[in-house]
Amino acid sequence: MERLTVEVPPESLCIRQASCPNGHSLMDPGHPMGDSPSIRVGVTSVTQKGELHLHPFYGNHDVHCTLELKDGEVYDVFCPICQASLRSAEDRCMFCAAPMFVLRLPKGGRVHGCSRRGCHNHKLKLVDVSAQLAEMFELEIKPRF
């Protein structure tokens, strides 16, 4: 498979749908950020448990949290509805080696984020690229031989 790198300006993409591995929506219209529903997840530290609201604009690192987050600390991230872990089984941060958490997007897409407070490493993976590119560009899909 070929890899396509697309650079987008920060905050030019708004996540409208995100879910946990069990399909529960993580979107919280009751707690908007930037005039859009925030992404609500649960977080735990060694001693505390709380809720974290992530900004829905990709690349915006603003958060609202019921805990006092400490820079450098690694947090477990989970679904606030079913408590399913959002930790990636295979992915670690390439900058600080902390576990990455995963938000599931429609059509197999994923947003990966570092679970260490203060590390802003994140990545967006689009799986159904043909359909998503077709929405942005005139795209002619040619059959493979």
C-alpha positions in Angstrom: 0.0 0.0 0.0 1.3 3.4 -0.8 1.5 6.1 1.8 0.1 9.6 1.1 1.1 12.5 3.3 -1.4 15.4 3.5 -0.5 18.5 5.4 -3.5 20.5 6.8 -3.4 23.7 8.7 -4.2 23.2 12.5 -7.9 23.3 13.3 -9.0 23.0 9.7 -10.6 19.6 10.3 -13.4 19.1 12.8 -14.2 15.7 14.2 -17.9 15.3 14.1 -18.1 11.6 15.0 -15.8 9.6 17.3 -16.5 6.4 19.2 -15.0 3.7 21.5 -14.2 0.2 20.4 -17.7 -0.9 21.4 -19.3 1.8 19.2 -20.4 4.3 21.9 -20.3 7.9 20.8 -17.7 10.0 22.5 -19.2 13.3 21.2 -20.7 15.6 23.9 -23.0 18.3 22.5 -23.7 19.4 26.1 -20.0 20.5 26.5 -19.2 22.4 23.3 -15.7 23.6 22.4 -15.2 25.9 19.5 -19.0 25.9 18.7 -18.9 22.1 18.2 -19.5 19.1 20.5 -16.4 18.2 22.4 -15.0 14.6 22.6 -15.6 13.2 26.1 -13.4 10.5 27.5 -12.6 9.2 30.9 -9.1 9.5 32.4 -7.3 7.9 35.3 -4.0 8.7 36.9 -2.4 6.6 39.6 -4.6 8.2 42.3 -7.5 9.9 40.5 -10.3 9.3 38.0 -12.1 12.0 36.0 -13.5 13.2 32.7 -11.6 14.9 29.9 -13.2 16.9 27.1 -11.0 17.2 24.0 -11.3 19.9 21.4 -13.0 18.5 18.3 -10.7 20.5 15.9 -7.8 18.3 14.9 -4.6 20.0 16.0 -6.2 22.0 18.8 -4.8 20.8 22.1 -7.2 22.7 24.4 -8.8 20.4 27.0 -11.3 20.7 29.9 -10.8 18.2 32.7 -12.3 17.5 36.1 -8.8 16.5 37.3 -5.8 18.7 37.6 -3.6 17.3 34.8 0.1 17.3 35.6 2.6 17.8 32.7 4.6 14.7 32.0 2.2 12.3 33.7 0.7 9.4 31.6 -3.0 8.9 31.9 -5.2 5.9 31.0 -8.0 7.0 28.6 -11.3 5.1 28.4 -14.9 5.3 27.2 -17.0 7.1 29.8 -20.0 4.9 28.9 -18.7 1.3 29.0 -15.2 1.9 30.5 -13.5 0.2 27.5 -9.9 1.2 27.3 -9.0 3.5 24.4 -5.3 2.5 24.6 -3.7 1.3 21.4 -2.4 -2.3 21.7 0.4 -1.7 19.3 1.1 2.0 19.1 3.5 4.0 21.3 4.4 7.7 21.0 7.4 8.1 18.7 8.5 11.1 20.8 8.1 10.0 24.4 7.3 6.3 24.2 4.0 6.7 26.2 1.0 4.6 25.1 -1.2 6.1 22.4 -5.0 6.2 22.7 -7.3 5.8 19.8 -10.6 7.5 18.8 -12.5 5.6 16.1 -13.9 7.6 13.3 -16.5 6.6 10.6 -15.4 4.3 7.8 -12.4 2.9 9.7 -10.6 6.1 10.3 -8.7 6.7 13.5 -7.2 9.5 15.5 -4.2 8.5 17.7 -3.1 10.7 20.6 -0.3 10.5 23.1 -1.5 9.7 26.6 1.3 11.8 28.2 0.2 15.3 29.3 2.2 17.9 27.5 3.2 15.7 24.6 1.2 16.8 21.6 2.0 13.9 19.3 -1.1 12.8 17.4 -1.9 11.3 14.0 -4.9 10.9 11.8 -5.4 7.7 9.8 -8.0 7.6 7.1 -8.9 4.2 5.8 -11.5 4.8 3.1 -9.3 7.4 1.4 -10.9 7.1 -2.0 -14.3 8.1 -0.7 -12.8 10.9 1.5 -10.6 12.3 -1.3 -13.6 12.2 -3.7 -15.4 14.6 -1.3 -12.5 17.0 -1.6 -11.3 16.6 -5.2 -12.5 15.3 -8.5 -11.3 11.8 -8.4 -11.4 9.1 -11.0 -10.9 5.7 -9.5 -9.3 3.3 -12.0 -9.5 -0.4 -11.7 -6.3 -2.3 -10.7 -5.0 -4.9 -13.1 
